[in-house]
Amino acid sequence: MYDGEWKAGAKAGYGVWKGIHGESYIGQWLDSKAEGYGVHVWGDGNKYEGEWHRCLRNGNGSDFFKNGDVYVGQYLSGKPEGFGQYKWVNGSSYTGQFKGGLKHGHGKWKKKMTEQCCNSYEGEYANDKKQGQGVFEWESGNRYIGAYVDDERQGVGEMIWTDGSRYRGLWSGGIQHGVGLMYFTDGSKRAGLFANNVFKCNIKNKE
């Protein structure tokens, strides 16, 4: 059912549409398609408020999901794209770049957005996974600075523990693996080969 303005036999201007399965749209129309600003409510309770282009979310808007999740930001062709913030009902949040509905580009994720001390990551993403350079900080205060591949620490990176010890070197699959340098709390250090987080043998320390 539609109640609103028409032009040349098509919905155009402001109008209200209600579907037979509990869906509704209130807002602007052009050529019988949602165009401009409008609010769409789906039968399952999900709701979108914002800009539309040819019946697709496009521009700035907000998604309110039935489970309590919220996304506020930019859209392109029906999906989050550009800058936005996604907040999960469990308290986690991501603020940064999106592409095709996925985290892509620079962004920051926090496990608990209202807490200062919690697991967090700030850096590069690709296709919803940590990819490139980034900083991951644990609630404990331990911190990793370096490269990621496919959501895992991979390549050159540095791990800094709250007791003052640190490891700088190669990583593979999230663990110390390859040439690295370990700094200990007593001021000593050891350069060598690591495999599966275990020191294997010394190499000459040039520092």
C-alpha positions in Angstrom: 0.0 0.0 0.0 1.3 3.4 -0.9 0.1 6.8 0.3 2.0 9.8 -1.2 2.9 11.9 -4.1 3.0 10.8 -7.7 4.4 12.1 -11.0 3.6 10.7 -14.4 2.1 7.6 -12.9 5.2 6.8 -10.7 5.9 7.4 -7.0 7.7 10.7 -6.8 8.2 13.1 -3.9 7.2 12.2 -0.4 5.3 9.0 0.4 4.6 6.1 2.7 4.7 2.5 1.6 3.7 -0.5 3.6 4.3 -4.1 2.5 2.2 -7.2 3.4 5.0 -8.8 5.5 5.5 -5.9 8.0 7.9 -3.9 5.9 7.5 -0.1 5.5 9.3 2.8 3.9 8.7 6.5 4.7 10.5 9.1 2.7 11.4 10.4 -0.7 10.7 8.7 -4.0 11.7 9.1 -7.6 10.4 6.9 -10.5 8.8 4.6 -7.9 12.1 3.9 -6.2 13.5 5.1 -2.8 15.6 8.2 -3.7 16.8 10.8 -1.2 16.2 10.5 2.5 14.0 7.8 4.0 13.4 5.2 6.7 13.0 1.6 5.9 11.8 -1.0 8.5 12.0 -4.7 7.6 9.7 -7.3 8.9 12.4 -8.8 11.1 12.8 -5.5 13.0 16.0 -4.2 11.3 15.8 -0.5 10.4 17.7 1.9 8.2 17.6 5.6 8.3 19.4 7.7 5.8 20.1 8.4 2.1 18.9 6.2 -0.8 19.7 5.9 -4.5 17.4 3.8 -6.7 16.2 1.7 -3.7 19.8 1.1 -2.4 21.3 2.6 0.8 23.7 5.2 -0.7 25.4 8.2 1.1 25.1 8.7 4.8 22.9 6.6 7.0 22.4 4.4 10.0 21.5 0.7 10.3 19.8 -0.5 13.5 19.7 -4.2 13.8 17.2 -6.3 15.8 20.1 -7.9 17.8 21.2 -4.5 19.1 24.1 -3.9 16.7 24.4 -0.4 15.1 26.2 1.0 12.1 26.5 4.7 11.4 28.4 6.0 8.4 28.7 6.0 4.7 27.2 3.6 2.1 27.7 2.8 -1.5 25.3 0.6 -3.6 23.6 -0.8 -0.5 26.7 -1.6 1.6 28.9 0.3 4.1 31.7 1.9 2.2 33.9 4.8 3.2 34.1 6.0 6.8 31.8 4.6 9.5 31.4 3.1 12.9 30.0 -0.3 13.8 29.0 -1.0 17.4 28.2 -4.6 18.5 25.7 -5.3 21.2 28.5 -7.0 23.2 30.3 -3.6 23.6 32.9 -4.0 20.9 33.3 -1.3 18.2 35.1 -0.6 15.0 35.7 3.0 13.7 37.3 3.4 10.3 37.2 2.6 6.7 34.8 0.1 5.0 34.6 -1.3 1.5 31.8 -3.5 0.2 30.4 -3.9 3.7 33.8 -5.1 5.2 36.5 -3.5 7.3 39.0 -2.3 4.7 41.6 0.4 5.1 42.7 2.1 8.3 40.6 1.6 11.4 40.4 1.0 15.1 38.7 -1.9 16.9 38.1 -2.0 20.6 36.7 -4.9 22.6 34.9 -2.6 25.0 34.5 0.9 23.6 33.6 2.5 27.0 36.6 1.1 28.8 40.1 2.6 28.6 42.0 -0.6 29.3 40.8 -3.4 27.0 42.0 -5.3 23.9 42.3 -3.0 21.0 43.8 -2.8 17.5 44.6 0.2 15.3 46.0 -0.2 11.8 45.3 -1.5 8.4 42.5 -3.9 7.3 41.8 -5.8 4.1 38.5 -7.7 3.5 37.6 -7.6 7.2 41.0 -8.9 8.4 44.0 -7.2 9.9 46.4 -6.8 7.0 49.5 -4.5 6.9 50.9 -2.4 9.7 49.1 -2.2 13.0 49.3 -2.0 16.8 47.5 -4.5 19.0 47.3 -3.7 22.7 46.0 -6.2 25.2 44.1 -5.4 28.4 47.2 -6.4 30.3 49.2 -3.7 28.7 51.3 -5.9 26.5 51.6 -4.5 23.0 52.6 -5.7 19.5 53.7 -3.2 16.8 54.3 -4.5 13.3 53.0 -6.4 10.3 49.9 -8.5 9.9 48.8 -10.9 7.2 45.4 -12.5 7.1 44.6 -11.5 10.7 47.9 -13.0 12.1 51.2 -11.4 13.2 53.3 -12.1 10.1 56.6 -10.5 9.0 58.6 -8.0 11.0 57.2 -6.9 14.3 57.9 -6.0 17.9 56.3 -7.4 21.0 56.6 -5.4 24.2 55.6 -6.9 27.6 54.7 -4.9 30.7 57.7 -6.3 32.6 60.0 -4.5 30.2 61.1 -7.4 28.1 60.6 -7.3 24.3 61.1 -9.2 21.1 61.9 -7.7 17.8 62.1 -9.8 14.7 60.2 -12.1 12.4 56.8 -13.6 13.0 54.8 -16.4 11.2 51.2 -17.4 11.9 51.1 -15.2 15.0 54.2 -16.6 16.7 57.9 -15.8 16.9 59.5 -17.6 14.0 62.7 -16.7 12.2 65.5 -14.3 13.0 64.9 -12.1 16.1 66.3 -10.3 19.0 65.1 -10.7 22.6 65.6 -8.1 25.2 65.4 -9.2 28.8 64.5 -7.2 31.9 68.1 -7.4 33.3 69.4 -5.5 30.3 70.8 -8.5 28.5 69.8 -9.5 25.0 70.0 -12.5 22.7 70.0 -12.6 18.9 69.2 -15.8 17.1 66.7 -18.1 15.4 63.3 -18.7 16.9 60.9 -21.4 15.9 57.3 -21.7 17.2 58.1 -19.1 20.0 61.1 -21.1 21.2 64.8 -19.8 20.9 66.8 -22.3 18.9 70.3 -21.0 18.3 72.5 -18.0 18.6 73.6 -15.8 15.7 76.1 -13.0 15.9 74.6 -9.9 17.5 75.7 -6.8 15.6 74.1 -4.3 18.0 
